[in-house]
């Protein structure tokens, strides 16, 4: 191997050994999907670098229509899943650069090449490594920032008293998702009677205890797969996948019985509606549920009303 044109061929032929050296330095669980994808991506990145060496393009113009940046984005996603931090991202790419250099140093008689040719290869190697590292850090930072924003959004959409999703998340996300995912389900809204009066009387702590106990009871009694949320100041909503109105009625009965066993003496009114029997979309279904709840509150005494 006595010409610069043989350097790309050396890297291509020695790719298995280059990757073995990289895996040795950046060990991971071979059964871990993220590590396997990262390794495969790094191997693909070496092949892209070989094409870059053979191309007259600079590191700025060798973009392949954004495919190279897309590949780096996939790599950083896998790095993030593996728990890498920014230092780990940098080290992954730095190790790959060293493995490539050692392969060329070992397999190509560099002293027989002109100094300019070797310098050109080394320059392209460093430029490509720097570009990939910078692009990787940008993509990694975007992933971390997006996750932080999502976490903050979830925290803001979570009721602090019950720990459940709030009404906005229920209406905007949970209920539409149920409509898209299930052919049949029921919505139940439990309303704590006299909650407003209790708060107005200055018994805020008592009101919170009542609401928290209602939320806990619904979560314990409701069947597996139920999605709960705080629907209003004194209301807890529940989506019961694959349950019809009659079944939801019996679940509501069980909740009221469990609450009565506590001897607290507070009343809970319940409205029930079934999808798609009582509404073909989330808005219609919720409207019918609230109509049923309104009727239950008129009856009073912990009544349960199913929409008709």
Secondary structure, DSSP 8 states (H G I E B T S, - for coil): --STHHHHHHHHHTHHHHHHHHHHHS---TT-HHHHHHHHHHHHHHHHHHHHHTSS--TTT--GGGHHHHHHHHHHHHHHHTT--HHHHHHHHHHHHHHHHHHHHHHS-GGGS-HHHHHHHHHHHHHHHHHHHHHHHHHHHHHHHHHHHHHHHHHHTB-TTT-SB-HHHIIIIIHHHHHHH-SSEEEEEEEETTHHHHHHTT-HHHHHHHHHHHHHHHHHHS-TT-EEEEEETTEEEEEEET--HHHHHHHHHHHHHHHHHTT----EEEEEEEETTT-SSHHHHHHHHHHHHHHHHHH-SS-EEE--
